[in-house]
Amino acid sequence: MKKVEKEQIKILQGVRDHRNNKLVQEKLENLKQAAKGTENLMPYITDAIREYASIGEIMATLKEVFGEYREDSIF
C-alpha cells in the first residue's frame, strides 16, 4: 500500500470516528427510500454529505436500489 493510500485511509477513519454514525445511517436510509420513488435525489445526497457520509457509502446505498450497470455484450 502506498503512502498516499495509507494517509487517505487514516483521514477517512478519523472522519468516521468523529461523525454521528446514527445520523449518517438515518440520512442514507432517507436516500434509499427516496431512490425507490421518483423524487430528486440531490437534496438527500447533500444531506448525507453534510453528515460526512462517504461517496462509497452513498454509492452503496444507491446500488442497493438500482443495482449495478452492466453493458450488454454485443458479440
N, CA, C and O atoms as a Tripos MOL2 file, in Angstrom:
@<TRIPOS>MOLECULE
protein
  300   299    75     0     0
PROTEIN
NO_CHARGES

@<TRIPOS>ATOM
      1 N           0.8470   -1.1730    0.0000 N.3       1 MET1
      2 CA          0.0000    0.0000    0.0000 C.3       1 MET1
      3 C           0.8960    1.2410    0.0000 C.2       1 MET1
      4 O           1.8660    1.3280    0.7530 O.2       1 MET1
      5 N           0.5520    2.1800   -0.8480 N.am      2 LYS2
      6 CA          1.3400    3.3960   -0.9800 C.3       2 LYS2
      7 C           1.0710    4.3420    0.1800 C.2       2 LYS2
      8 O           0.0510    4.2470    0.8620 O.2       2 LYS2
      9 N           2.0090    5.2530    0.3850 N.am      3 LYS3
     10 CA          1.9180    6.2170    1.4770 C.3       3 LYS3
     11 C           0.6380    7.0550    1.3760 C.2       3 LYS3
     12 O          -0.0340    7.2940    2.3790 O.2       3 LYS3
     13 N           0.3120    7.4930    0.1780 N.am      4 VAL4
     14 CA         -0.8830    8.3200   -0.0220 C.3       4 VAL4
     15 C          -2.1400    7.5440    0.3590 C.2       4 VAL4
     16 O          -3.0420    8.0900    0.9940 O.2       4 VAL4
     17 N          -2.1980    6.2740   -0.0260 N.am      5 GLU5
     18 CA         -3.3510    5.4440    0.3230 C.3       5 GLU5
     19 C          -3.4990    5.3250    1.8360 C.2       5 GLU5
     20 O          -4.6000    5.4550    2.3710 O.2       5 GLU5
     21 N          -2.4010    5.0790    2.5120 N.am      6 LYS6
     22 CA         -2.4270    4.9530    3.9740 C.3       6 LYS6
     23 C          -2.9140    6.2390    4.6210 C.2       6 LYS6
     24 O          -3.7020    6.2060    5.5660 O.2       6 LYS6
     25 N          -2.4420    7.3770    4.1100 N.am      7 GLU7
     26 CA         -2.8550    8.6720    4.6620 C.3       7 GLU7
     27 C          -4.3480    8.9010    4.4570 C.2       7 GLU7
     28 O          -5.0350    9.3600    5.3700 O.2       7 GLU7
     29 N          -4.8540    8.5850    3.2710 N.am      8 GLN8
     30 CA         -6.2740    8.7830    2.9890 C.3       8 GLN8
     31 C          -7.1450    7.8650    3.8500 C.2       8 GLN8
     32 O          -8.1970    8.2810    4.3350 O.2       8 GLN8
     33 N          -6.7130    6.6370    4.0350 N.am      9 ILE9
     34 CA         -7.4550    5.7050    4.8890 C.3       9 ILE9
     35 C          -7.4860    6.2230    6.3240 C.2       9 ILE9
     36 O          -8.5150    6.1400    6.9950 O.2       9 ILE9
     37 N          -6.3730    6.7500    6.7880 N.am     10 LYS10
     38 CA         -6.3000    7.2970    8.1440 C.3      10 LYS10
     39 C          -7.2370    8.4970    8.2900 C.2      10 LYS10
     40 O          -7.9260    8.6290    9.3020 O.2      10 LYS10
     41 N          -7.2620    9.3670    7.2880 N.am     11 ILE11
     42 CA         -8.1460   10.5370    7.3210 C.3      11 ILE11
     43 C          -9.6080   10.0940    7.3330 C.2      11 ILE11
     44 O         -10.4060   10.5990    8.1230 O.2      11 ILE11
     45 N          -9.9570    9.1530    6.4570 N.am     12 LEU12
     46 CA        -11.3310    8.6600    6.3890 C.3      12 LEU12
     47 C         -11.7460    8.0140    7.7020 C.2      12 LEU12
     48 O         -12.8690    8.2160    8.1650 O.2      12 LEU12
     49 N         -10.8600    7.2460    8.3000 N.am     13 GLN13
     50 CA        -11.1760    6.6190    9.5840 C.3      13 GLN13
     51 C         -11.3880    7.6740   10.6660 C.2      13 GLN13
     52 O         -12.2590    7.5230   11.5230 O.2      13 GLN13
     53 N         -10.5950    8.7360   10.6270 N.am     14 GLY14
     54 CA        -10.7700    9.8330   11.5780 C.3      14 GLY14
     55 C         -12.1260   10.4990   11.4320 C.2      14 GLY14
     56 O         -12.7770   10.8180   12.4270 O.2      14 GLY14
     57 N         -12.5500   10.7070   10.1960 N.am     15 VAL15
     58 CA        -13.8700   11.2940    9.9460 C.3      15 VAL15
     59 C         -14.9520   10.3710   10.4910 C.2      15 VAL15
     60 O         -15.8760   10.8220   11.1680 O.2      15 VAL15
     61 N         -14.8380    9.0870   10.1970 N.am     16 ARG16
     62 CA        -15.8500    8.1300   10.6560 C.3      16 ARG16
     63 C         -15.8860    8.0190   12.1790 C.2      16 ARG16
     64 O         -16.9460    7.7850   12.7590 O.2      16 ARG16
     65 N         -14.7530    8.1840   12.8160 N.am     17 ASP17
     66 CA        -14.6950    8.1010   14.2790 C.3      17 ASP17
     67 C         -15.3580    9.2970   14.9520 C.2      17 ASP17
     68 O         -15.8540    9.1810   16.0720 O.2      17 ASP17
     69 N         -15.3710   10.4480   14.2760 N.am     18 HIS18
     70 CA        -15.8520   11.6730   14.9060 C.3      18 HIS18
     71 C         -17.2180   12.1420   14.4120 C.2      18 HIS18
     72 O         -17.7330   13.1470   14.9020 O.2      18 HIS18
     73 N         -17.8050   11.4470   13.4670 N.am     19 ARG19
     74 CA        -19.1220   11.8430   12.9770 C.3      19 ARG19
     75 C         -20.2050   11.1330   13.7900 C.2      19 ARG19
     76 O         -19.9220   10.2060   14.5490 O.2      19 ARG19
     77 N         -21.4320   11.5780   13.6200 N.am     20 ASN20
     78 CA        -22.5740   10.9440   14.2660 C.3      20 ASN20
     79 C         -23.0620    9.8180   13.3450 C.2      20 ASN20
     80 O         -23.8550   10.0560   12.4340 O.2      20 ASN20
     81 N         -22.5890    8.6020   13.5850 N.am     21 ASN21
     82 CA        -22.8950    7.4790   12.7000 C.3      21 ASN21
     83 C         -24.3850    7.1500   12.6420 C.2      21 ASN21
     84 O         -24.8820    6.7040   11.6080 O.2      21 ASN21
     85 N         -25.0910    7.3660   13.7350 N.am     22 LYS22
     86 CA        -26.5330    7.1170   13.7400 C.3      22 LYS22
     87 C         -27.2280    8.0690   12.7680 C.2      22 LYS22
     88 O         -28.1250    7.6650   12.0280 O.2      22 LYS22
     89 N         -26.8110    9.3250   12.7750 N.am     23 LEU23
     90 CA        -27.3930   10.3130   11.8730 C.3      23 LEU23
     91 C         -27.0150   10.0230   10.4180 C.2      23 LEU23
     92 O         -27.8310   10.2080    9.5150 O.2      23 LEU23
     93 N         -25.7920    9.5720   10.1950 N.am     24 VAL24
     94 CA        -25.3680    9.1990    8.8390 C.3      24 VAL24
     95 C         -26.2560    8.0680    8.3240 C.2      24 VAL24
     96 O         -26.7400    8.1310    7.1940 O.2      24 VAL24
     97 N         -26.4740    7.0430    9.1340 N.am     25 GLN25
     98 CA        -27.3200    5.9210    8.7170 C.3      25 GLN25
     99 C         -28.7510    6.3770    8.4420 C.2      25 GLN25
    100 O         -29.3990    5.8840    7.5180 O.2      25 GLN25
    101 N         -29.2380    7.3150    9.2440 N.am     26 GLU26
    102 CA        -30.5820    7.8610    9.0310 C.3      26 GLU26
    103 C         -30.6610    8.5700    7.6750 C.2      26 GLU26
    104 O         -31.6220    8.3870    6.9290 O.2      26 GLU26
    105 N         -29.6520    9.3740    7.3660 N.am     27 LYS27
    106 CA        -29.6350   10.1040    6.0890 C.3      27 LYS27
    107 C         -29.5070    9.1410    4.9130 C.2      27 LYS27
    108 O         -30.1230    9.3600    3.8710 O.2      27 LYS27
    109 N         -28.7180    8.0830    5.0630 N.am     28 LEU28
    110 CA        -28.5890    7.0920    3.9980 C.3      28 LEU28
    111 C         -29.8960    6.3220    3.8020 C.2      28 LEU28
    112 O         -30.2520    5.9790    2.6750 O.2      28 LEU28
    113 N         -30.5970    6.0530    4.8760 N.am     29 GLU29
    114 CA        -31.8990    5.3820    4.7720 C.3      29 GLU29
    115 C         -32.9090    6.2940    4.0780 C.2      29 GLU29
    116 O         -33.7070    5.8310    3.2630 O.2      29 GLU29
    117 N         -32.8780    7.5980    4.4010 N.am     30 ASN30
    118 CA        -33.7510    8.5580    3.7180 C.3      30 ASN30
    119 C         -33.4610    8.5650    2.2160 C.2      30 ASN30
    120 O         -34.3780    8.6020    1.3960 O.2      30 ASN30
    121 N         -32.1770    8.5300    1.8710 N.am     31 LEU31
    122 CA        -31.7710    8.4880    0.4670 C.3      31 LEU31
    123 C         -32.3040    7.2260   -0.2060 C.2      31 LEU31
    124 O         -32.8190    7.2860   -1.3220 O.2      31 LEU31
    125 N         -32.1830    6.1000    0.4610 N.am     32 LYS32
    126 CA        -32.6580    4.8320   -0.1020 C.3      32 LYS32
    127 C         -34.1610    4.8780   -0.3690 C.2      32 LYS32
    128 O         -34.6210    4.4530   -1.4280 O.2      32 LYS32
    129 N         -34.9150    5.3900    0.5870 N.am     33 GLN33
    130 CA        -36.3670    5.4680    0.4140 C.3      33 GLN33
    131 C         -36.7360    6.4070   -0.7290 C.2      33 GLN33
    132 O         -37.6440    6.1110   -1.5060 O.2      33 GLN33
    133 N         -36.0390    7.5360   -0.8360 N.am     34 ALA34
    134 CA        -36.3020    8.4770   -1.9300 C.3      34 ALA34
    135 C         -35.9510    7.8530   -3.2770 C.2      34 ALA34
    136 O         -36.6380    8.0900   -4.2700 O.2      34 ALA34
    137 N         -34.8880    7.0580   -3.3130 N.am     35 ALA35
    138 CA        -34.4540    6.4220   -4.5630 C.3      35 ALA35
    139 C         -35.4740    5.3960   -5.0510 C.2      35 ALA35
    140 O         -35.5320    5.0970   -6.2440 O.2      35 ALA35
    141 N         -36.2590    4.8690   -4.1530 N.am     36 LYS36
    142 CA        -37.2860    3.9010   -4.5400 C.3      36 LYS36
    143 C         -38.4740    4.5810   -5.2190 C.2      36 LYS36
    144 O         -39.3000    3.9220   -5.8510 O.2      36 LYS36
    145 N         -38.5490    5.8990   -5.0820 N.am     37 GLY37
    146 CA        -39.6420    6.6570   -5.6930 C.3      37 GLY37
    147 C         -39.1590    7.4550   -6.8880 C.2      37 GLY37
    148 O         -38.2800    7.0240   -7.6340 O.2      37 GLY37
    149 N         -39.7520    8.6250   -7.0530 N.am     38 THR38
    150 CA        -39.4270    9.4590   -8.2140 C.3      38 THR38
    151 C         -38.8870   10.8300   -7.8160 C.2      38 THR38
    152 O         -38.7920   11.7260   -8.6540 O.2      38 THR38
    153 N         -38.5400   10.9940   -6.5610 N.am     39 GLU39
    154 CA        -38.0560   12.2950   -6.0820 C.3      39 GLU39
    155 C         -36.6570   12.6090   -6.6000 C.2      39 GLU39
    156 O         -35.9020   11.7210   -6.9960 O.2      39 GLU39
    157 N         -36.3380   13.8980   -6.5830 N.am     40 ASN40
    158 CA        -34.9810   14.3550   -6.8780 C.3      40 ASN40
    159 C         -34.0820   13.8750   -5.7370 C.2      40 ASN40
    160 O         -34.3740   14.1430   -4.5710 O.2      40 ASN40
    161 N         -33.0100   13.1810   -6.0510 N.am     41 LEU41
    162 CA        -32.1430   12.6010   -5.0230 C.3      41 LEU41
    163 C         -31.0890   13.5680   -4.4930 C.2      41 LEU41
    164 O         -30.5070   13.3260   -3.4350 O.2      41 LEU41
    165 N         -30.8360   14.6550   -5.2120 N.am     42 MET42
    166 CA        -29.7650   15.5660   -4.7970 C.3      42 MET42
    167 C         -29.9320   16.1110   -3.3770 C.2      42 MET42
    168 O         -28.9460   16.1540   -2.6410 O.2      42 MET42
    169 N         -31.1260   16.5300   -2.9570 N.am     43 PRO43
    170 CA        -31.2480   17.0020   -1.5680 C.3      43 PRO43
    171 C         -30.8850   15.9220   -0.5410 C.2      43 PRO43
    172 O         -30.3140   16.2240    0.5070 O.2      43 PRO43
    173 N         -31.2120   14.6870   -0.8420 N.am     44 TYR44
    174 CA        -30.9060   13.5820    0.0650 C.3      44 TYR44
    175 C         -29.4130   13.2690    0.0680 C.2      44 TYR44
    176 O         -28.8400   12.9350    1.1050 O.2      44 TYR44
    177 N         -28.7950   13.3790   -1.0950 N.am     45 ILE45
    178 CA        -27.3520   13.1580   -1.1870 C.3      45 ILE45
    179 C         -26.6080   14.2470   -0.4310 C.2      45 ILE45
    180 O         -25.6670   13.9540    0.3080 O.2      45 ILE45
    181 N         -27.0180   15.5010   -0.6060 N.am     46 THR46
    182 CA        -26.3290   16.5890    0.1060 C.3      46 THR46
    183 C         -26.5550   16.5000    1.6110 C.2      46 THR46
    184 O         -25.6590   16.8320    2.3870 O.2      46 THR46
    185 N         -27.7310   16.0580    2.0340 N.am     47 ASP47
    186 CA        -27.9650   15.8500    3.4740 C.3      47 ASP47
    187 C         -26.9960   14.8100    4.0290 C.2      47 ASP47
    188 O         -26.4410   14.9890    5.1140 O.2      47 ASP47
    189 N         -26.7940   13.7290    3.2880 N.am     48 ALA48
    190 CA        -25.8720   12.6770    3.7290 C.3      48 ALA48
    191 C         -24.4390   13.2000    3.7670 C.2      48 ALA48
    192 O         -23.6890   12.8980    4.6950 O.2      48 ALA48
    193 N         -24.0640   13.9750    2.7690 N.am     49 ILE49
    194 CA        -22.7120   14.5400    2.7240 C.3      49 ILE49
    195 C         -22.4830   15.4950    3.8890 C.2      49 ILE49
    196 O         -21.4010   15.5100    4.4760 O.2      49 ILE49
    197 N         -23.4840   16.2830    4.2220 N.am     50 ARG50
    198 CA        -23.3490   17.2240    5.3510 C.3      50 ARG50
    199 C         -23.0720   16.5010    6.6700 C.2      50 ARG50
    200 O         -22.4830   17.0690    7.5890 O.2      50 ARG50
    201 N         -23.5010   15.2560    6.7460 N.am     51 GLU51
    202 CA        -23.2510   14.4580    7.9540 C.3      51 GLU51
    203 C         -22.0050   13.5880    7.8010 C.2      51 GLU51
    204 O         -21.7530   12.6990    8.6160 O.2      51 GLU51
    205 N         -21.2320   13.8520    6.7510 N.am     52 TYR52
    206 CA        -19.9490   13.1780    6.4890 C.3      52 TYR52
    207 C         -20.0890   11.7360    6.0250 C.2      52 TYR52
    208 O         -19.2240   10.9070    6.3080 O.2      52 TYR52
    209 N         -21.1680   11.4310    5.3160 N.am     53 ALA53
    210 CA        -21.2510   10.1300    4.6460 C.3      53 ALA53
    211 C         -20.2430   10.1500    3.5050 C.2      53 ALA53
    212 O         -20.0710   11.1720    2.8400 O.2      53 ALA53
    213 N         -19.5840    9.0330    3.2810 N.am     54 SER54
    214 CA        -18.5950    8.9740    2.2010 C.3      54 SER54
    215 C         -19.2920    8.7090    0.8620 C.2      54 SER54
    216 O         -20.4270    8.2360    0.8150 O.2      54 SER54
    217 N         -18.5870    9.0240   -0.2060 N.am     55 ILE55
    218 CA        -19.1100    8.7420   -1.5400 C.3      55 ILE55
    219 C         -19.3640    7.2390   -1.6880 C.2      55 ILE55
    220 O         -20.3520    6.8310   -2.2990 O.2      55 ILE55
    221 N         -18.4790    6.4270   -1.1340 N.am     56 GLY56
    222 CA        -18.6610    4.9770   -1.1900 C.3      56 GLY56
    223 C         -19.9370    4.5280   -0.5000 C.2      56 GLY56
    224 O         -20.6400    3.6500   -0.9990 O.2      56 GLY56
    225 N         -20.2410    5.1260    0.6480 N.am     57 GLU57
    226 CA        -21.4670    4.7760    1.3730 C.3      57 GLU57
    227 C         -22.7020    5.2000    0.5840 C.2      57 GLU57
    228 O         -23.6930    4.4720    0.5300 O.2      57 GLU57
    229 N         -22.6380    6.3700   -0.0200 N.am     58 ILE58
    230 CA        -23.7550    6.8630   -0.8200 C.3      58 ILE58
    231 C         -23.9600    5.9670   -2.0400 C.2      58 ILE58
    232 O         -25.0880    5.5930   -2.3590 O.2      58 ILE58
    233 N         -22.8730    5.6260   -2.7160 N.am     59 MET59
    234 CA        -22.9740    4.7690   -3.8940 C.3      59 MET59
    235 C         -23.4890    3.3750   -3.5280 C.2      59 MET59
    236 O         -24.2810    2.7980   -4.2730 O.2      59 MET59
    237 N         -23.0520    2.8350   -2.4030 N.am     60 ALA60
    238 CA        -23.5270    1.5170   -1.9690 C.3      60 ALA60
    239 C         -25.0300    1.5510   -1.6940 C.2      60 ALA60
    240 O         -25.7470    0.5990   -2.0010 O.2      60 ALA60
    241 N         -25.4960    2.6500   -1.1150 N.am     61 THR61
    242 CA        -26.9220    2.8100   -0.8430 C.3      61 THR61
    243 C         -27.7140    2.8380   -2.1430 C.2      61 THR61
    244 O         -28.7480    2.1800   -2.2630 O.2      61 THR61
    245 N         -27.2250    3.5990   -3.1140 N.am     62 LEU62
    246 CA        -27.9190    3.6850   -4.3990 C.3      62 LEU62
    247 C         -27.8490    2.3640   -5.1630 C.2      62 LEU62
    248 O         -28.7840    2.0040   -5.8790 O.2      62 LEU62
    249 N         -26.7520    1.6550   -5.0100 N.am     63 LYS63
    250 CA        -26.5980    0.3610   -5.6830 C.3      63 LYS63
    251 C         -27.6180   -0.6480   -5.1510 C.2      63 LYS63
    252 O         -28.0830   -1.5130   -5.8930 O.2      63 LYS63
    253 N         -27.9660   -0.5360   -3.8640 N.am     64 GLU64
    254 CA        -28.9790   -1.4260   -3.2910 C.3      64 GLU64
    255 C         -30.3150   -1.2680   -4.0040 C.2      64 GLU64
    256 O         -31.0510   -2.2390   -4.1820 O.2      64 GLU64
    257 N         -30.6230   -0.0420   -4.4090 N.am     65 VAL65
    258 CA        -31.9070    0.2330   -5.0540 C.3      65 VAL65
    259 C         -31.8430   -0.0170   -6.5600 C.2      65 VAL65
    260 O         -32.7140   -0.6790   -7.1250 O.2      65 VAL65
    261 N         -30.8070    0.5160   -7.2030 N.am     66 PHE66
    262 CA        -30.7460    0.4920   -8.6630 C.3      66 PHE66
    263 C         -29.9380   -0.6630   -9.2360 C.2      66 PHE66
    264 O         -30.0600   -0.9760  -10.4200 O.2      66 PHE66
    265 N         -29.1260   -1.2900   -8.4210 N.am     67 GLY67
    266 CA        -28.2470   -2.3350   -8.9240 C.3      67 GLY67
    267 C         -27.0250   -1.7280   -9.5940 C.2      67 GLY67
    268 O         -26.8100   -0.5160   -9.5540 O.2      67 GLY67
    269 N         -26.2380   -2.5870  -10.2060 N.am     68 GLU68
    270 CA        -25.0140   -2.1410  -10.8610 C.3      68 GLU68
    271 C         -25.1880   -2.2700  -12.3670 C.2      68 GLU68
    272 O         -25.6320   -3.3070  -12.8580 O.2      68 GLU68
    273 N         -24.8400   -1.2210  -13.0950 N.am     69 TYR69
    274 CA        -24.9830   -1.2270  -14.5450 C.3      69 TYR69
    275 C         -24.0010   -2.2010  -15.1690 C.2      69 TYR69
    276 O         -22.8200   -2.2300  -14.8200 O.2      69 TYR69
    277 N         -24.4990   -2.9830  -16.0800 N.am     70 ARG70
    278 CA        -23.6540   -3.8910  -16.8600 C.3      70 ARG70
    279 C         -24.0480   -3.7190  -18.3230 C.2      70 ARG70
    280 O         -25.1990   -3.9190  -18.7100 O.2      70 ARG70
    281 N         -23.0670   -3.3500  -19.1070 N.am     71 GLU71
    282 CA        -23.3150   -3.1480  -20.5280 C.3      71 GLU71
    283 C         -23.6100   -4.4920  -21.1920 C.2      71 GLU71
    284 O         -22.9510   -5.4940  -20.9140 O.2      71 GLU71
    285 N         -24.6060   -4.4960  -22.0710 N.am     72 ASP72
    286 CA        -24.9310   -5.7160  -22.8060 C.3      72 ASP72
    287 C         -23.8000   -6.0580  -23.7610 C.2      72 ASP72
    288 O         -23.2240   -5.1830  -24.4070 O.2      72 ASP72
    289 N         -23.5000   -7.3240  -23.8360 N.am     73 SER73
    290 CA        -22.4730   -7.7890  -24.7560 C.3      73 SER73
    291 C         -23.0730   -7.8880  -26.1560 C.2      73 SER73
    292 O         -24.1340   -8.4820  -26.3470 O.2      73 SER73
    293 N         -22.3910   -7.3090  -27.1160 N.am     74 ILE74
    294 CA        -22.8930   -7.3140  -28.4860 C.3      74 ILE74
    295 C         -22.4450   -8.5750  -29.2170 C.2      74 ILE74
    296 O         -23.1540   -9.0710  -30.0920 O.2      74 ILE74
    297 N         -21.3030   -9.0830  -28.8710 N.am     75 PHE75
    298 CA        -20.7510  -10.2290  -29.5970 C.3      75 PHE75
    299 C         -21.1720  -11.5220  -28.9760 C.2      75 PHE75
    300 O         -20.7970  -12.5900  -29.4600 O.2      75 PHE75
@<TRIPOS>BOND
     1     1     2 1
     2     2     3 1
     3     3     4 2
     4     3     5 am
     5     5     6 1
     6     6     7 1
     7     7     8 2
     8     7     9 am
     9     9    10 1
    10    10    11 1
    11    11    12 2
    12    11    13 am
    13    13    14 1
    14    14    15 1
    15    15    16 2
    16    15    17 am
    17    17    18 1
    18    18    19 1
    19    19    20 2
    20    19    21 am
    21    21    22 1
    22    22    23 1
    23    23    24 2
    24    23    25 am
    25    25    26 1
    26    26    27 1
    27    27    28 2
    28    27    29 am
    29    29    30 1
    30    30    31 1
    31    31    32 2
    32    31    33 am
    33    33    34 1
    34    34    35 1
    35    35    36 2
    36    35    37 am
    37    37    38 1
    38    38    39 1
    39    39    40 2
    40    39    41 am
    41    41    42 1
    42    42    43 1
    43    43    44 2
    44    43    45 am
    45    45    46 1
    46    46    47 1
    47    47    48 2
    48    47    49 am
    49    49    50 1
    50    50    51 1
    51    51    52 2
    52    51    53 am
    53    53    54 1
    54    54    55 1
    55    55    56 2
    56    55    57 am
    57    57    58 1
    58    58    59 1
    59    59    60 2
    60    59    61 am
    61    61    62 1
    62    62    63 1
    63    63    64 2
    64    63    65 am
    65    65    66 1
    66    66    67 1
    67    67    68 2
    68    67    69 am
    69    69    70 1
    70    70    71 1
    71    71    72 2
    72    71    73 am
    73    73    74 1
    74    74    75 1
    75    75    76 2
    76    75    77 am
    77    77    78 1
    78    78    79 1
    79    79    80 2
    80    79    81 am
    81    81    82 1
    82    82    83 1
    83    83    84 2
    84    83    85 am
    85    85    86 1
    86    86    87 1
    87    87    88 2
    88    87    89 am
    89    89    90 1
    90    90    91 1
    91    91    92 2
    92    91    93 am
    93    93    94 1
    94    94    95 1
    95    95    96 2
    96    95    97 am
    97    97    98 1
    98    98    99 1
    99    99   100 2
   100    99   101 am
   101   101   102 1
   102   102   103 1
   103   103   104 2
   104   103   105 am
   105   105   106 1
   106   106   107 1
   107   107   108 2
   108   107   109 am
   109   109   110 1
   110   110   111 1
   111   111   112 2
   112   111   113 am
   113   113   114 1
   114   114   115 1
   115   115   116 2
   116   115   117 am
   117   117   118 1
   118   118   119 1
   119   119   120 2
   120   119   121 am
   121   121   122 1
   122   122   123 1
   123   123   124 2
   124   123   125 am
   125   125   126 1
   126   126   127 1
   127   127   128 2
   128   127   129 am
   129   129   130 1
   130   130   131 1
   131   131   132 2
   132   131   133 am
   133   133   134 1
   134   134   135 1
   135   135   136 2
   136   135   137 am
   137   137   138 1
   138   138   139 1
   139   139   140 2
   140   139   141 am
   141   141   142 1
   142   142   143 1
   143   143   144 2
   144   143   145 am
   145   145   146 1
   146   146   147 1
   147   147   148 2
   148   147   149 am
   149   149   150 1
   150   150   151 1
   151   151   152 2
   152   151   153 am
   153   153   154 1
   154   154   155 1
   155   155   156 2
   156   155   157 am
   157   157   158 1
   158   158   159 1
   159   159   160 2
   160   159   161 am
   161   161   162 1
   162   162   163 1
   163   163   164 2
   164   163   165 am
   165   165   166 1
   166   166   167 1
   167   167   168 2
   168   167   169 am
   169   169   170 1
   170   170   171 1
   171   171   172 2
   172   171   173 am
   173   173   174 1
   174   174   175 1
   175   175   176 2
   176   175   177 am
   177   177   178 1
   178   178   179 1
   179   179   180 2
   180   179   181 am
   181   181   182 1
   182   182   183 1
   183   183   184 2
   184   183   185 am
   185   185   186 1
   186   186   187 1
   187   187   188 2
   188   187   189 am
   189   189   190 1
   190   190   191 1
   191   191   192 2
   192   191   193 am
   193   193   194 1
   194   194   195 1
   195   195   196 2
   196   195   197 am
   197   197   198 1
   198   198   199 1
   199   199   200 2
   200   199   201 am
   201   201   202 1
   202   202   203 1
   203   203   204 2
   204   203   205 am
   205   205   206 1
   206   206   207 1
   207   207   208 2
   208   207   209 am
   209   209   210 1
   210   210   211 1
   211   211   212 2
   212   211   213 am
   213   213   214 1
   214   214   215 1
   215   215   216 2
   216   215   217 am
   217   217   218 1
   218   218   219 1
   219   219   220 2
   220   219   221 am
   221   221   222 1
   222   222   223 1
   223   223   224 2
   224   223   225 am
   225   225   226 1
   226   226   227 1
   227   227   228 2
   228   227   229 am
   229   229   230 1
   230   230   231 1
   231   231   232 2
   232   231   233 am
   233   233   234 1
   234   234   235 1
   235   235   236 2
   236   235   237 am
   237   237   238 1
   238   238   239 1
   239   239   240 2
   240   239   241 am
   241   241   242 1
   242   242   243 1
   243   243   244 2
   244   243   245 am
   245   245   246 1
   246   246   247 1
   247   247   248 2
   248   247   249 am
   249   249   250 1
   250   250   251 1
   251   251   252 2
   252   251   253 am
   253   253   254 1
   254   254   255 1
   255   255   256 2
   256   255   257 am
   257   257   258 1
   258   258   259 1
   259   259   260 2
   260   259   261 am
   261   261   262 1
   262   262   263 1
   263   263   264 2
   264   263   265 am
   265   265   266 1
   266   266   267 1
   267   267   268 2
   268   267   269 am
   269   269   270 1
   270   270   271 1
   271   271   272 2
   272   271   273 am
   273   273   274 1
   274   274   275 1
   275   275   276 2
   276   275   277 am
   277   277   278 1
   278   278   279 1
   279   279   280 2
   280   279   281 am
   281   281   282 1
   282   282   283 1
   283   283   284 2
   284   283   285 am
   285   285   286 1
   286   286   287 1
   287   287   288 2
   288   287   289 am
   289   289   290 1
   290   290   291 1
   291   291   292 2
   292   291   293 am
   293   293   294 1
   294   294   295 1
   295   295   296 2
   296   295   297 am
   297   297   298 1
   298   298   299 1
   299   299   300 2
@<TRIPOS>SUBSTRUCTURE
     1 MET1         2 RESIDUE 1 A MET
     2 LYS2         6 RESIDUE 1 A LYS
     3 LYS3        10 RESIDUE 1 A LYS
     4 VAL4        14 RESIDUE 1 A VAL
     5 GLU5        18 RESIDUE 1 A GLU
     6 LYS6        22 RESIDUE 1 A LYS
     7 GLU7        26 RESIDUE 1 A GLU
     8 GLN8        30 RESIDUE 1 A GLN
     9 ILE9        34 RESIDUE 1 A ILE
    10 LYS10       38 RESIDUE 1 A LYS
    11 ILE11       42 RESIDUE 1 A ILE
    12 LEU12       46 RESIDUE 1 A LEU
    13 GLN13       50 RESIDUE 1 A GLN
    14 GLY14       54 RESIDUE 1 A GLY
    15 VAL15       58 RESIDUE 1 A VAL
    16 ARG16       62 RESIDUE 1 A ARG
    17 ASP17       66 RESIDUE 1 A ASP
    18 HIS18       70 RESIDUE 1 A HIS
    19 ARG19       74 RESIDUE 1 A ARG
    20 ASN20       78 RESIDUE 1 A ASN
    21 ASN21       82 RESIDUE 1 A ASN
    22 LYS22       86 RESIDUE 1 A LYS
    23 LEU23       90 RESIDUE 1 A LEU
    24 VAL24       94 RESIDUE 1 A VAL
    25 GLN25       98 RESIDUE 1 A GLN
    26 GLU26      102 RESIDUE 1 A GLU
    27 LYS27      106 RESIDUE 1 A LYS
    28 LEU28      110 RESIDUE 1 A LEU
    29 GLU29      114 RESIDUE 1 A GLU
    30 ASN30      118 RESIDUE 1 A ASN
    31 LEU31      122 RESIDUE 1 A LEU
    32 LYS32      126 RESIDUE 1 A LYS
    33 GLN33      130 RESIDUE 1 A GLN
    34 ALA34      134 RESIDUE 1 A ALA
    35 ALA35      138 RESIDUE 1 A ALA
    36 LYS36      142 RESIDUE 1 A LYS
    37 GLY37      146 RESIDUE 1 A GLY
    38 THR38      150 RESIDUE 1 A THR
    39 GLU39      154 RESIDUE 1 A GLU
    40 ASN40      158 RESIDUE 1 A ASN
    41 LEU41      162 RESIDUE 1 A LEU
    42 MET42      166 RESIDUE 1 A MET
    43 PRO43      170 RESIDUE 1 A PRO
    44 TYR44      174 RESIDUE 1 A TYR
    45 ILE45      178 RESIDUE 1 A ILE
    46 THR46      182 RESIDUE 1 A THR
    47 ASP47      186 RESIDUE 1 A ASP
    48 ALA48      190 RESIDUE 1 A ALA
    49 ILE49      194 RESIDUE 1 A ILE
    50 ARG50      198 RESIDUE 1 A ARG
    51 GLU51      202 RESIDUE 1 A GLU
    52 TYR52      206 RESIDUE 1 A TYR
    53 ALA53      210 RESIDUE 1 A ALA
    54 SER54      214 RESIDUE 1 A SER
    55 ILE55      218 RESIDUE 1 A ILE
    56 GLY56      222 RESIDUE 1 A GLY
    57 GLU57      226 RESIDUE 1 A GLU
    58 ILE58      230 RESIDUE 1 A ILE
    59 MET59      234 RESIDUE 1 A MET
    60 ALA60      238 RESIDUE 1 A ALA
    61 THR61      242 RESIDUE 1 A THR
    62 LEU62      246 RESIDUE 1 A LEU
    63 LYS63      250 RESIDUE 1 A LYS
    64 GLU64      254 RESIDUE 1 A GLU
    65 VAL65      258 RESIDUE 1 A VAL
    66 PHE66      262 RESIDUE 1 A PHE
    67 GLY67      266 RESIDUE 1 A GLY
    68 GLU68      270 RESIDUE 1 A GLU
    69 TYR69      274 RESIDUE 1 A TYR
    70 ARG70      278 RESIDUE 1 A ARG
    71 GLU71      282 RESIDUE 1 A GLU
    72 ASP72      286 RESIDUE 1 A ASP
    73 SER73      290 RESIDUE 1 A SER
    74 ILE74      294 RESIDUE 1 A ILE
    75 PHE75      298 RESIDUE 1 A PHE
